[in-house]
Amino acid sequence: MQKYPALCSGTYTTSGSQVQFEDTCTWSADFDWSLKLDGTYEITQYDDTLVLTRQQGNTTVDIYKLKKQ
């Protein structure tokens, strides 16, 4: 069963240069959990682009780049 895009609901909070997303949905075991927007991300802004980066240890695991149109 296709579950993409993984749309649901949740909350977020910001603190300094970080944003914390909390997915409040229940997902089945066969779901690809890497599709969720969940966890703590570092916020960086370059000109018209907002970059959200999530690390696990020393490894970057997610990068979202949002460009203003």
C-alpha positions, 0 to 999 in steps of 0.5 A, a space after each residue: 500500500 502506498 503511503 506517500 506523501 506522508 501527510 498527517 498532523 503534529 506540532 512544532 516549537 522553535 528555540 534559537 536556530 532550531 525547530 522541533 517537529 513532533 509527528 502526532 500520528 500513528 503509523 503502521 510497521 510497514 510505513 517508511 518512517 524516513 518520510 516523516 517530518 519529525 525531530 530536531 532540525 537546525 535552521 539556516 537561512 541563505 538569501 531566499 533559501 531556508 535550510 532545515 538540517 537534521 543530524 544523528 551523531 556526526 551524520 546528516 540524515 535529512 536536509 530540506 531546502 525551502 526557496 522563496 518564490 
